[in-house]
């Protein structure tokens, strides 16, 4: 009867430790990944997106490997820890409580490896994509209206065509692409 009580106590202890670890780790990993960019290209909707995270693939691949190995060995380690605790408590009884409580310490290395891999993946995925491998569009890019507002003056031709005057073209003649009329560009405004 004492052995079954100790087995149930050890199982509950391991379950509680794992539950607390998951409750502590999950929000940290999920909140570490800001979703600033959509996974697909805004121009063509394709999924051939490249990221510009610092380190690039040299961060991503070791992080995936570390997370996968840490996760796999943690799962196997939990099973081994539970079996070890049960075996020690069954064979030694109450005298085996101290070695049984030391068994979960074997999970520290794979759990640390898994956490390090998760943070590496969160770091990599927190950077927005930069260019699409399918249509070669680049972003984040300013919207057209914002670009026109931030650029040099805009001339309106007699035909209604709006002409943006490049800063380098000040004092030259500008031709309308629609009606082919030439316009004198204004001199740059002095600040």
TIZALO-392983 format. One record per atom (N, C-alpha, C): x, y, z; residue in one letter; residue number from 1. Coordinates in Angstrom, 3 decimals. Example, Ala and Ser with C-alpha at 12.3 -4.5 7.8 and 13.67 -1.06 7.14 Angstrom:
% residues 2
- 13.190 | -5.690 | 7.800 | A | 1
- 12.300 | -4.500 | 7.800 | A | 1
- 13.200 | -3.300 | 7.800 | A | 1
- 12.850 | -2.250 | 7.080 | S | 2
- 13.670 | -1.060 | 7.140 | S | 2
- 12.900 | 0.030 | 7.870 | S | 2
***
This chain:
% residues 191
- 0.815 | -1.188 | 0.000 | X | 1
- 0.000 | 0.000 | 0.000 | X | 1
- 0.869 | 1.266 | 0.000 | X | 1
- 1.959 | 1.223 | 0.731 | X | 2
- 2.861 | 2.369 | 0.759 | X | 2
- 3.507 | 2.578 | -0.598 | X | 2
- 3.851 | 1.470 | -1.283 | X | 3
- 4.462 | 1.584 | -2.610 | X | 3
- 3.512 | 2.207 | -3.623 | X | 3
- 2.261 | 1.819 | -3.612 | X | 4
- 1.312 | 2.393 | -4.565 | X | 4
- 1.076 | 3.873 | -4.264 | X | 4
- 1.064 | 4.223 | -2.960 | X | 5
- 0.924 | 5.629 | -2.604 | X | 5
- 2.123 | 6.435 | -3.092 | X | 5
- 3.325 | 5.899 | -2.917 | X | 6
- 4.537 | 6.590 | -3.360 | X | 6
- 4.595 | 6.704 | -4.880 | X | 6
- 4.127 | 5.657 | -5.565 | X | 7
- 4.085 | 5.715 | -7.034 | X | 7
- 3.135 | 6.812 | -7.500 | X | 7
- 1.959 | 6.850 | -6.888 | X | 8
- 0.983 | 7.873 | -7.264 | X | 8
- 1.515 | 9.262 | -6.935 | X | 8
- 2.198 | 9.402 | -5.807 | X | 9
- 2.777 | 10.686 | -5.422 | X | 9
- 3.865 | 11.121 | -6.393 | X | 9
- 4.727 | 10.186 | -6.790 | X | 10
- 5.796 | 10.514 | -7.748 | X | 10
- 5.216 | 10.890 | -9.108 | X | 10
- 4.198 | 10.169 | -9.551 | X | 11
- 3.564 | 10.483 | -10.830 | X | 11
- 2.920 | 11.861 | -10.793 | X | 11
- 2.210 | 12.167 | -9.708 | X | 12
- 1.585 | 13.487 | -9.580 | X | 12
- 2.642 | 14.585 | -9.532 | X | 12
- 3.770 | 14.322 | -8.859 | X | 13
- 4.831 | 15.312 | -8.770 | X | 13
- 5.413 | 15.619 | -10.148 | X | 13
- 5.697 | 14.582 | -10.929 | X | 14
- 6.236 | 14.773 | -12.276 | X | 14
- 5.220 | 15.486 | -13.164 | X | 14
- 3.950 | 15.103 | -13.066 | X | 15
- 2.907 | 15.765 | -13.856 | X | 15
- 2.806 | 17.248 | -13.492 | X | 15
- 2.876 | 17.554 | -12.214 | X | 16
- 2.765 | 18.951 | -11.781 | X | 16
- 3.963 | 19.768 | -12.254 | X | 16
- 5.164 | 19.184 | -12.192 | X | 17
- 6.368 | 19.883 | -12.661 | X | 17
- 6.258 | 20.175 | -14.152 | X | 17
- 5.840 | 19.189 | -14.938 | X | 18
- 5.693 | 19.394 | -16.379 | X | 18
- 4.596 | 20.398 | -16.696 | X | 18
- 3.499 | 20.345 | -15.954 | X | 19
- 2.410 | 21.295 | -16.183 | X | 19
- 2.873 | 22.725 | -15.912 | X | 19
- 3.606 | 22.919 | -14.812 | X | 20
- 4.113 | 24.249 | -14.484 | X | 20
- 5.116 | 24.734 | -15.535 | X | 20
- 5.963 | 23.810 | -16.027 | X | 21
- 6.938 | 24.173 | -17.047 | X | 21
- 6.244 | 24.615 | -18.329 | X | 21
- 5.224 | 23.877 | -18.741 | X | 22
- 4.494 | 24.229 | -19.965 | X | 22
- 3.731 | 25.541 | -19.762 | X | 22
- 3.108 | 25.729 | -18.599 | X | 23
- 2.381 | 26.971 | -18.334 | X | 23
- 3.316 | 28.171 | -18.315 | X | 23
- 4.540 | 27.971 | -17.854 | X | 24
- 5.504 | 29.072 | -17.804 | X | 24
- 6.119 | 29.338 | -19.162 | X | 24
- 6.417 | 28.277 | -19.925 | X | 25
- 7.147 | 28.416 | -21.180 | X | 25
- 6.257 | 28.848 | -22.347 | X | 25
- 5.054 | 28.306 | -22.431 | X | 26
- 4.197 | 28.577 | -23.592 | X | 26
- 3.920 | 30.055 | -23.822 | X | 26
- 3.487 | 30.810 | -22.823 | X | 27
- 3.236 | 32.241 | -23.092 | X | 27
- 4.501 | 33.004 | -23.476 | X | 27
- 5.628 | 32.631 | -22.897 | X | 28
- 6.867 | 33.342 | -23.216 | X | 28
- 7.253 | 33.134 | -24.677 | X | 28
- 7.122 | 31.907 | -25.162 | X | 29
- 7.482 | 31.625 | -26.550 | X | 29
- 6.468 | 32.256 | -27.497 | X | 29
- 5.185 | 32.167 | -27.155 | X | 30
- 4.159 | 32.706 | -28.041 | X | 30
- 4.202 | 34.233 | -28.091 | X | 30
- 4.494 | 34.882 | -26.973 | X | 31
- 4.555 | 36.344 | -26.967 | X | 31
- 5.859 | 36.866 | -27.524 | X | 31
- 6.862 | 36.010 | -27.677 | X | 32
- 8.146 | 36.449 | -28.221 | X | 32
- 8.101 | 36.554 | -29.742 | X | 32
- 7.025 | 36.100 | -30.351 | X | 33
- 6.934 | 36.114 | -31.807 | X | 33
- 5.903 | 37.145 | -32.236 | X | 33
- 6.316 | 38.390 | -32.484 | X | 34
- 5.349 | 39.362 | -32.985 | X | 34
- 5.012 | 39.072 | -34.435 | X | 34
- 3.757 | 39.156 | -34.777 | X | 35
- 3.324 | 38.870 | -36.142 | X | 35
- 3.199 | 40.182 | -36.894 | X | 35
- 4.345 | 40.698 | -37.373 | X | 36
- 4.345 | 41.992 | -38.039 | X | 36
- 4.103 | 41.874 | -39.534 | X | 36
- 4.256 | 40.704 | -40.107 | X | 37
- 4.110 | 40.574 | -41.551 | X | 37
- 3.356 | 39.294 | -41.871 | X | 37
- 2.596 | 39.323 | -42.938 | X | 38
- 1.874 | 38.131 | -43.356 | X | 38
- 2.855 | 37.150 | -43.982 | X | 38
- 2.541 | 35.855 | -43.948 | X | 39
- 3.482 | 34.874 | -44.485 | X | 39
- 3.554 | 34.860 | -46.003 | X | 39
- 2.623 | 35.501 | -46.689 | X | 40
- 2.646 | 35.469 | -48.144 | X | 40
- 2.948 | 36.857 | -48.710 | X | 40
- 3.329 | 36.876 | -49.958 | X | 41
- 3.747 | 38.108 | -50.629 | X | 41
- 2.545 | 39.033 | -50.830 | X | 41
- 2.674 | 40.326 | -50.511 | X | 42
- 1.550 | 41.232 | -50.728 | X | 42
- 1.297 | 41.526 | -52.204 | X | 42
- 2.283 | 41.275 | -53.065 | X | 43
- 2.091 | 41.559 | -54.495 | X | 43
- 1.422 | 40.411 | -55.228 | X | 43
- 1.979 | 39.201 | -55.062 | X | 44
- 1.448 | 38.066 | -55.841 | X | 44
- 0.719 | 37.041 | -54.975 | X | 44
- 0.790 | 37.159 | -53.643 | X | 45
- 0.127 | 36.194 | -52.768 | X | 45
- 0.861 | 34.881 | -52.658 | X | 45
- 2.081 | 34.798 | -53.203 | X | 46
- 2.845 | 33.557 | -53.161 | X | 46
- 3.496 | 33.326 | -51.809 | X | 46
- 4.008 | 32.115 | -51.631 | X | 47
- 4.632 | 31.747 | -50.370 | X | 47
- 6.139 | 31.610 | -50.492 | X | 47
- 6.753 | 32.126 | -51.544 | X | 48
- 8.202 | 32.050 | -51.697 | X | 48
- 8.879 | 33.216 | -51.023 | X | 48
- 8.656 | 33.384 | -49.709 | X | 49
- 9.094 | 34.566 | -48.995 | X | 49
- 10.445 | 34.321 | -48.332 | X | 49
- 11.347 | 35.274 | -48.449 | X | 50
- 12.660 | 35.211 | -47.808 | X | 50
- 12.682 | 36.228 | -46.674 | X | 50
- 13.333 | 35.884 | -45.603 | X | 51
- 13.434 | 36.777 | -44.460 | X | 51
- 14.825 | 37.374 | -44.385 | X | 51
- 14.913 | 38.529 | -43.735 | X | 52
- 16.197 | 39.193 | -43.613 | X | 52
- 16.704 | 39.190 | -42.185 | X | 52
- 16.286 | 38.193 | -41.395 | X | 53
- 16.700 | 38.133 | -39.996 | X | 53
- 18.210 | 38.099 | -39.887 | X | 53
- 18.717 | 38.735 | -38.840 | X | 54
- 20.161 | 38.741 | -38.636 | X | 54
- 20.642 | 37.316 | -38.455 | X | 54
- 21.633 | 36.934 | -39.198 | X | 55
- 22.131 | 35.564 | -39.144 | X | 55
- 21.467 | 34.661 | -40.167 | X | 55
- 20.264 | 34.995 | -40.602 | X | 56
- 19.560 | 34.235 | -41.628 | X | 56
- 19.471 | 32.750 | -41.324 | X | 56
- 19.866 | 31.942 | -42.277 | X | 57
- 19.791 | 30.485 | -42.131 | X | 57
- 20.741 | 29.963 | -41.061 | X | 57
- 21.778 | 30.736 | -40.743 | X | 58
- 22.728 | 30.291 | -39.708 | X | 58
- 22.100 | 30.373 | -38.324 | X | 58
- 21.001 | 31.082 | -38.190 | X | 59
- 20.248 | 31.109 | -36.939 | X | 59
- 19.100 | 30.110 | -37.028 | X | 59
- 18.437 | 30.057 | -38.178 | X | 60
- 17.229 | 29.255 | -38.320 | X | 60
- 17.510 | 27.744 | -38.220 | X | 60
- 18.449 | 27.253 | -38.997 | X | 61
- 18.684 | 25.808 | -39.018 | X | 61
- 19.165 | 25.248 | -37.678 | X | 61
- 20.154 | 25.866 | -37.004 | X | 62
- 20.514 | 25.347 | -35.680 | X | 62
- 19.374 | 25.454 | -34.671 | X | 62
- 18.538 | 26.484 | -34.801 | X | 63
- 17.404 | 26.620 | -33.881 | X | 63
- 16.396 | 25.495 | -34.087 | X | 63
- 16.111 | 25.178 | -35.345 | X | 64
- 15.185 | 24.070 | -35.625 | X | 64
- 15.766 | 22.762 | -35.102 | X | 64
- 17.037 | 22.551 | -35.360 | X | 65
- 17.684 | 21.323 | -34.903 | X | 65
- 17.699 | 21.246 | -33.381 | X | 65
- 18.057 | 22.347 | -32.711 | X | 66
- 18.095 | 22.355 | -31.246 | X | 66
- 16.704 | 22.119 | -30.666 | X | 66
- 15.692 | 22.761 | -31.236 | X | 67
- 14.335 | 22.581 | -30.725 | X | 67
- 13.861 | 21.147 | -30.934 | X | 67
- 14.107 | 20.599 | -32.123 | X | 68
- 13.653 | 19.231 | -32.405 | X | 68
- 14.345 | 18.220 | -31.497 | X | 68
- 15.660 | 18.350 | -31.359 | X | 69
- 16.387 | 17.417 | -30.483 | X | 69
- 15.963 | 17.592 | -29.027 | X | 69
- 15.871 | 18.833 | -28.580 | X | 70
- 15.462 | 19.077 | -27.197 | X | 70
- 14.066 | 18.558 | -26.913 | X | 70
- 13.142 | 18.787 | -27.849 | X | 71
- 11.770 | 18.317 | -27.668 | X | 71
- 11.717 | 16.793 | -27.646 | X | 71
- 12.415 | 16.144 | -28.584 | X | 72
- 12.425 | 14.685 | -28.624 | X | 72
- 13.030 | 14.072 | -27.382 | X | 72
- 14.188 | 14.590 | -26.973 | X | 73
- 14.833 | 14.035 | -25.781 | X | 73
- 14.074 | 14.386 | -24.506 | X | 73
- 13.350 | 15.502 | -24.488 | X | 74
- 12.529 | 15.816 | -23.325 | X | 74
- 11.366 | 14.838 | -23.212 | X | 74
- 10.729 | 14.541 | -24.339 | X | 75
- 9.638 | 13.559 | -24.294 | X | 75
- 10.128 | 12.184 | -23.844 | X | 75
- 11.248 | 11.754 | -24.428 | X | 76
- 11.810 | 10.468 | -24.003 | X | 76
- 12.277 | 10.525 | -22.558 | X | 76
- 12.844 | 11.663 | -22.169 | X | 77
- 13.334 | 11.820 | -20.799 | X | 77
- 12.223 | 11.779 | -19.782 | X | 77
- 11.059 | 12.356 | -20.104 | X | 78
- 9.923 | 12.313 | -19.175 | X | 78
- 9.506 | 10.870 | -18.947 | X | 78
- 9.438 | 10.109 | -20.025 | X | 79
- 9.080 | 8.699 | -19.892 | X | 79
- 10.110 | 7.962 | -19.045 | X | 79
- 11.395 | 8.205 | -19.308 | X | 80
- 12.444 | 7.549 | -18.531 | X | 80
- 12.438 | 7.991 | -17.070 | X | 80
- 12.183 | 9.261 | -16.819 | X | 81
- 12.137 | 9.747 | -15.436 | X | 81
- 10.985 | 9.101 | -14.682 | X | 81
- 9.825 | 9.030 | -15.303 | X | 82
- 8.675 | 8.401 | -14.643 | X | 82
- 8.975 | 6.936 | -14.352 | X | 82
- 9.526 | 6.221 | -15.338 | X | 83
- 9.863 | 4.814 | -15.114 | X | 83
- 10.937 | 4.653 | -14.045 | X | 83
- 11.923 | 5.534 | -14.038 | X | 84
- 12.984 | 5.469 | -13.027 | X | 84
- 12.434 | 5.740 | -11.637 | X | 84
- 11.600 | 6.759 | -11.514 | X | 85
- 11.012 | 7.084 | -10.206 | X | 85
- 10.173 | 5.926 | -9.703 | X | 85
- 9.366 | 5.373 | -10.570 | X | 86
- 8.527 | 4.246 | -10.169 | X | 86
- 9.389 | 3.049 | -9.787 | X | 86
- 10.418 | 2.742 | -10.574 | X | 87
- 11.278 | 1.591 | -10.283 | X | 87
- 12.035 | 1.777 | -8.972 | X | 87
- 12.544 | 2.988 | -8.735 | X | 88
- 13.291 | 3.240 | -7.493 | X | 88
- 12.366 | 3.147 | -6.288 | X | 88
- 11.186 | 3.707 | -6.408 | X | 89
- 10.257 | 3.661 | -5.280 | X | 89
- 9.744 | 2.249 | -5.022 | X | 89
- 9.553 | 1.476 | -6.074 | X | 90
- 9.089 | 0.104 | -5.894 | X | 90
- 10.186 | -0.754 | -5.271 | X | 90
- 11.417 | -0.596 | -5.745 | X | 91
- 12.494 | -1.459 | -5.250 | X | 91
- 12.995 | -1.038 | -3.871 | X | 91
- 13.098 | 0.267 | -3.617 | X | 92
- 13.681 | 0.718 | -2.357 | X | 92
- 12.643 | 1.203 | -1.350 | X | 92
- 11.436 | 1.418 | -1.768 | X | 93
- 10.395 | 1.901 | -0.861 | X | 93
- 10.625 | 3.348 | -0.494 | X | 93
- 10.391 | 3.646 | 0.799 | X | 94
- 10.518 | 5.036 | 1.257 | X | 94
- 11.963 | 5.501 | 1.266 | X | 94
- 12.911 | 4.610 | 1.301 | X | 95
- 14.323 | 4.987 | 1.306 | X | 95
- 14.803 | 5.492 | -0.036 | X | 95
- 14.054 | 5.259 | -1.081 | X | 96
- 14.452 | 5.694 | -2.415 | X | 96
- 13.853 | 7.018 | -2.837 | X | 96
- 13.308 | 7.778 | -1.896 | X | 97
- 12.674 | 9.058 | -2.240 | X | 97
- 13.707 | 10.066 | -2.731 | X | 97
- 14.865 | 10.140 | -2.073 | X | 98
- 15.876 | 11.130 | -2.464 | X | 98
- 16.402 | 10.862 | -3.872 | X | 98
- 16.817 | 9.618 | -4.227 | X | 99
- 17.243 | 9.394 | -5.619 | X | 99
- 16.096 | 9.591 | -6.616 | X | 99
- 14.882 | 9.291 | -6.214 | X | 100
- 13.742 | 9.471 | -7.117 | X | 100
- 13.497 | 10.950 | -7.394 | X | 100
- 13.744 | 11.806 | -6.403 | X | 101
- 13.554 | 13.236 | -6.621 | X | 101
- 14.680 | 13.848 | -7.437 | X | 101
- 15.843 | 13.191 | -7.482 | X | 102
- 16.954 | 13.684 | -8.287 | X | 102
- 16.828 | 13.285 | -9.763 | X | 102
- 15.994 | 12.311 | -10.080 | X | 103
- 15.851 | 11.837 | -11.459 | X | 103
- 15.369 | 12.928 | -12.424 | X | 103
- 14.422 | 13.809 | -12.037 | X | 104
- 13.989 | 14.854 | -12.982 | X | 104
- 15.087 | 15.854 | -13.355 | X | 104
- 16.175 | 15.892 | -12.607 | X | 105
- 17.262 | 16.797 | -12.969 | X | 105
- 17.889 | 16.420 | -14.313 | X | 105
- 17.714 | 15.169 | -14.736 | X | 106
- 18.216 | 14.742 | -16.039 | X | 106
- 17.494 | 15.419 | -17.201 | X | 106
- 16.345 | 16.027 | -16.925 | X | 107
- 15.585 | 16.725 | -17.971 | X | 107
- 16.071 | 18.155 | -18.206 | X | 107
- 16.980 | 18.635 | -17.368 | X | 108
- 17.420 | 20.022 | -17.506 | X | 108
- 18.127 | 20.287 | -18.832 | X | 108
- 19.007 | 19.388 | -19.259 | X | 109
- 19.764 | 19.621 | -20.493 | X | 109
- 18.852 | 19.608 | -21.720 | X | 109
- 18.022 | 18.571 | -21.937 | X | 110
- 17.162 | 18.639 | -23.132 | X | 110
- 16.123 | 19.753 | -23.065 | X | 110
- 15.624 | 20.078 | -21.867 | X | 111
- 14.653 | 21.168 | -21.762 | X | 111
- 15.321 | 22.500 | -22.085 | X | 111
- 16.555 | 22.686 | -21.628 | X | 112
- 17.292 | 23.909 | -21.943 | X | 112
- 17.562 | 24.013 | -23.433 | X | 112
- 17.912 | 22.893 | -24.050 | X | 113
- 18.148 | 22.866 | -25.492 | X | 113
- 16.874 | 23.211 | -26.252 | X | 113
- 15.738 | 22.682 | -25.805 | X | 114
- 14.459 | 22.965 | -26.453 | X | 114
- 14.098 | 24.442 | -26.300 | X | 114
- 14.307 | 25.014 | -25.118 | X | 115
- 13.991 | 26.427 | -24.880 | X | 115
- 14.889 | 27.321 | -25.728 | X | 115
- 16.173 | 26.978 | -25.814 | X | 116
- 17.096 | 27.777 | -26.634 | X | 116
- 16.676 | 27.729 | -28.103 | X | 116
- 16.293 | 26.551 | -28.595 | X | 117
- 15.819 | 26.435 | -29.973 | X | 117
- 14.545 | 27.223 | -30.201 | X | 117
- 13.631 | 27.220 | -29.215 | X | 118
- 12.376 | 27.967 | -29.352 | X | 118
- 12.645 | 29.460 | -29.417 | X | 118
- 13.573 | 29.948 | -28.596 | X | 119
- 13.885 | 31.378 | -28.638 | X | 119
- 14.607 | 31.756 | -29.932 | X | 119
- 15.449 | 30.847 | -30.463 | X | 120
- 16.090 | 31.110 | -31.752 | X | 120
- 15.069 | 31.206 | -32.872 | X | 120
- 14.089 | 30.301 | -32.865 | X | 121
- 13.033 | 30.351 | -33.879 | X | 121
- 12.166 | 31.596 | -33.710 | X | 121
- 11.893 | 31.980 | -32.466 | X | 122
- 11.104 | 33.190 | -32.238 | X | 122
- 11.855 | 34.422 | -32.740 | X | 122
- 13.170 | 34.444 | -32.528 | X | 123
- 13.971 | 35.570 | -33.017 | X | 123
- 13.928 | 35.632 | -34.539 | X | 123
- 14.098 | 34.495 | -35.192 | X | 124
- 14.117 | 34.463 | -36.654 | X | 124
- 12.761 | 34.857 | -37.231 | X | 124
- 11.688 | 34.335 | -36.644 | X | 125
- 10.355 | 34.598 | -37.193 | X | 125
- 9.803 | 35.959 | -36.802 | X | 125
- 10.484 | 36.686 | -35.918 | X | 126
- 9.997 | 38.014 | -35.554 | X | 126
- 10.340 | 39.051 | -36.620 | X | 126
- 11.243 | 38.714 | -37.545 | X | 127
- 11.594 | 39.660 | -38.598 | X | 127
- 10.629 | 39.500 | -39.764 | X | 127
- 10.133 | 40.601 | -40.305 | X | 128
- 9.205 | 40.475 | -41.434 | X | 128
- 9.939 | 40.042 | -42.697 | X | 128
- 9.237 | 39.411 | -43.625 | X | 129
- 9.857 | 39.020 | -44.882 | X | 129
- 10.342 | 40.245 | -45.653 | X | 129
- 11.342 | 40.047 | -46.494 | X | 130
- 11.889 | 41.168 | -47.249 | X | 130
- 11.582 | 41.073 | -48.738 | X | 130
- 11.695 | 39.898 | -49.342 | X | 131
- 11.410 | 39.813 | -50.768 | X | 131
- 10.840 | 38.446 | -51.121 | X | 131
- 10.082 | 38.441 | -52.221 | X | 132
- 9.397 | 37.232 | -52.691 | X | 132
- 10.262 | 36.568 | -53.751 | X | 132
- 10.487 | 35.281 | -53.610 | X | 133
- 11.286 | 34.549 | -54.591 | X | 133
- 10.498 | 34.287 | -55.874 | X | 133
- 9.175 | 34.424 | -55.819 | X | 134
- 8.348 | 34.144 | -56.987 | X | 134
- 8.222 | 35.352 | -57.910 | X | 134
- 7.842 | 36.507 | -57.342 | X | 135
- 7.638 | 37.693 | -58.193 | X | 135
- 8.717 | 38.754 | -57.970 | X | 135
- 9.625 | 38.514 | -57.052 | X | 136
- 10.743 | 39.405 | -56.733 | X | 136
- 10.297 | 40.766 | -56.202 | X | 136
- 9.108 | 40.819 | -55.595 | X | 137
- 8.647 | 42.064 | -54.971 | X | 137
- 9.385 | 42.246 | -53.648 | X | 137
- 9.638 | 43.493 | -53.290 | X | 138
- 10.327 | 43.799 | -52.033 | X | 138
- 9.397 | 44.615 | -51.139 | X | 138
- 9.468 | 44.385 | -49.853 | X | 139
- 8.699 | 45.136 | -48.881 | X | 139
- 9.385 | 45.022 | -47.552 | X | 139
- 9.074 | 45.732 | -46.491 | X | 140
- 7.999 | 46.700 | -46.458 | X | 140
- 8.313 | 47.905 | -47.333 | X | 140
- 7.322 | 48.356 | -48.040 | X | 141
- 7.490 | 49.451 | -48.989 | X | 141
- 6.414 | 50.479 | -48.702 | X | 141
- 6.756 | 51.739 | -48.861 | X | 142
- 5.765 | 52.783 | -48.606 | X | 142
- 4.663 | 52.721 | -49.661 | X | 142
- 3.495 | 53.119 | -49.237 | X | 143
- 2.377 | 53.188 | -50.173 | X | 143
- 2.629 | 54.287 | -51.201 | X | 143
- 1.973 | 54.197 | -52.360 | X | 144
- 2.208 | 55.143 | -53.454 | X | 144
- 1.890 | 56.577 | -53.041 | X | 144
- 0.763 | 56.779 | -52.338 | X | 145
- 0.385 | 58.142 | -51.939 | X | 145
- 1.395 | 58.725 | -50.957 | X | 145
- 1.855 | 57.893 | -50.020 | X | 146
- 2.855 | 58.373 | -49.068 | X | 146
- 4.157 | 58.696 | -49.792 | X | 146
- 4.498 | 57.878 | -50.785 | X | 147
- 5.713 | 58.113 | -51.562 | X | 147
- 5.610 | 59.429 | -52.334 | X | 147
- 4.438 | 59.684 | -52.938 | X | 148
- 4.249 | 60.924 | -53.689 | X | 148
- 4.270 | 62.149 | -52.781 | X | 148
- 3.705 | 62.020 | -51.575 | X | 149
- 3.728 | 63.142 | -50.637 | X | 149
- 5.138 | 63.457 | -50.170 | X | 149
- 5.970 | 62.412 | -49.978 | X | 150
- 7.316 | 62.610 | -49.460 | X | 150
- 8.288 | 63.046 | -50.541 | X | 150
- 7.923 | 62.894 | -51.790 | X | 151
- 8.856 | 63.228 | -52.865 | X | 151
- 8.767 | 64.723 | -53.185 | X | 151
- 9.493 | 65.109 | -54.205 | X | 152
- 9.531 | 66.508 | -54.644 | X | 152
- 8.162 | 66.917 | -55.174 | X | 152
- 8.005 | 68.167 | -55.618 | X | 153
- 6.692 | 68.652 | -56.045 | X | 153
- 6.090 | 67.843 | -57.189 | X | 153
- 4.782 | 67.915 | -57.265 | X | 154
- 4.043 | 67.222 | -58.315 | X | 154
- 3.421 | 68.271 | -59.226 | X | 154
- 3.689 | 68.136 | -60.518 | X | 155
- 3.074 | 69.024 | -61.519 | X | 155
- 1.853 | 68.334 | -62.091 | X | 155
- 0.844 | 69.131 | -62.441 | X | 156
- -0.315 | 68.575 | -63.120 | X | 156
- -0.323 | 69.133 | -64.533 | X | 156
- -0.301 | 68.239 | -65.507 | X | 157
- -0.292 | 68.622 | -66.916 | X | 157
- -1.690 | 69.096 | -67.321 | X | 157
- -1.800 | 69.750 | -68.457 | X | 158
- -3.097 | 70.217 | -68.968 | X | 158
- -4.025 | 69.037 | -69.272 | X | 158
- -3.447 | 67.880 | -69.580 | X | 159
- -4.265 | 66.708 | -69.889 | X | 159
- -4.745 | 65.992 | -68.629 | X | 159
- -4.299 | 66.434 | -67.446 | X | 160
- -4.730 | 65.818 | -66.193 | X | 160
- -3.711 | 64.857 | -65.598 | X | 160
- -2.668 | 64.544 | -66.322 | X | 161
- -1.629 | 63.628 | -65.840 | X | 161
- -0.817 | 64.308 | -64.740 | X | 161
- -0.619 | 63.606 | -63.630 | X | 162
- 0.225 | 64.143 | -62.556 | X | 162
- 1.650 | 63.701 | -62.797 | X | 162
- 2.589 | 64.625 | -62.711 | X | 163
- 3.996 | 64.348 | -62.952 | X | 163
- 4.784 | 64.625 | -61.675 | X | 163
- 5.468 | 63.612 | -61.201 | X | 164
- 6.324 | 63.782 | -60.025 | X | 164
- 7.677 | 64.263 | -60.505 | X | 164
- 8.158 | 65.314 | -59.912 | X | 165
- 9.422 | 65.914 | -60.336 | X | 165
- 10.549 | 65.343 | -59.477 | X | 165
- 11.482 | 64.626 | -60.068 | X | 166
- 12.606 | 64.128 | -59.273 | X | 166
- 13.430 | 65.288 | -58.741 | X | 166
- 14.065 | 65.101 | -57.596 | X | 167
- 14.864 | 66.169 | -56.986 | X | 167
- 16.057 | 66.529 | -57.858 | X | 167
- 16.550 | 65.585 | -58.623 | X | 168
- 17.714 | 65.851 | -59.476 | X | 168
- 17.343 | 66.581 | -60.757 | X | 168
- 16.027 | 66.660 | -61.071 | X | 169
- 15.600 | 67.264 | -62.333 | X | 169
- 15.223 | 68.726 | -62.193 | X | 169
- 15.537 | 69.335 | -61.067 | X | 170
- 15.145 | 70.733 | -60.857 | X | 170
- 15.852 | 71.639 | -61.869 | X | 170
- 15.094 | 72.490 | -62.537 | X | 171
- 15.646 | 73.413 | -63.518 | X | 171
- 15.719 | 72.851 | -64.921 | X | 171
- 15.283 | 71.631 | -65.148 | X | 172
- 15.289 | 71.025 | -66.490 | X | 172
- 13.862 | 70.972 | -67.010 | X | 172
- 13.688 | 70.387 | -68.186 | X | 173
- 12.358 | 70.262 | -68.789 | X | 173
- 11.865 | 68.830 | -68.590 | X | 173
- 10.577 | 68.713 | -68.302 | X | 174
- 9.957 | 67.421 | -68.033 | X | 174
- 8.863 | 67.180 | -69.061 | X | 174
- 8.829 | 65.979 | -69.666 | X | 175
- 7.854 | 65.678 | -70.709 | X | 175
- 6.750 | 64.783 | -70.146 | X | 175
- 5.513 | 65.146 | -70.450 | X | 176
- 4.361 | 64.357 | -70.024 | X | 176
- 4.307 | 63.063 | -70.837 | X | 176
- 4.160 | 61.894 | -70.207 | X | 177
- 4.122 | 60.641 | -70.968 | X | 177
- 2.811 | 60.450 | -71.737 | X | 177
- 1.748 | 61.145 | -71.342 | X | 178
- 0.462 | 60.971 | -72.004 | X | 178
- 0.334 | 61.841 | -73.254 | X | 178
- 0.582 | 63.153 | -73.134 | X | 179
- 0.349 | 64.055 | -74.271 | X | 179
- 1.641 | 64.607 | -74.877 | X | 179
- 2.781 | 64.244 | -74.318 | X | 180
- 4.096 | 64.644 | -74.830 | X | 180
- 4.356 | 66.147 | -74.744 | X | 180
- 3.674 | 66.845 | -73.871 | X | 181
- 3.926 | 68.272 | -73.690 | X | 181
- 5.097 | 68.433 | -72.739 | X | 181
- 5.951 | 69.409 | -73.046 | X | 182
- 7.089 | 69.674 | -72.173 | X | 182
- 6.749 | 70.753 | -71.159 | X | 182
- 7.238 | 70.570 | -69.919 | X | 183
- 6.995 | 71.501 | -68.845 | X | 183
- 8.326 | 71.870 | -68.220 | X | 183
- 8.440 | 73.110 | -67.794 | X | 184
- 9.649 | 73.537 | -67.061 | X | 184
- 9.462 | 73.129 | -65.602 | X | 184
- 10.485 | 72.482 | -65.052 | X | 185
- 10.391 | 72.047 | -63.655 | X | 185
- 10.726 | 73.208 | -62.745 | X | 185
- 10.034 | 73.297 | -61.608 | X | 186
- 10.287 | 74.405 | -60.696 | X | 186
- 11.644 | 74.241 | -60.006 | X | 186
- 12.207 | 75.363 | -59.611 | X | 187
- 13.460 | 75.329 | -58.855 | X | 187
- 13.181 | 74.747 | -57.484 | X | 187
- 14.168 | 74.064 | -56.901 | X | 188
- 13.936 | 73.463 | -55.589 | X | 188
- 13.696 | 74.521 | -54.533 | X | 188
- 12.778 | 74.216 | -53.617 | X | 189
- 12.462 | 75.165 | -52.539 | X | 189
- 13.589 | 75.149 | -51.521 | X | 189
- 13.958 | 76.325 | -51.062 | X | 190
- 15.031 | 76.434 | -50.071 | X | 190
- 14.420 | 76.323 | -48.670 | X | 190
- 15.071 | 75.545 | -47.794 | X | 191
- 14.503 | 75.367 | -46.449 | X | 191
- 14.722 | 76.566 | -45.576 | X | 191
***
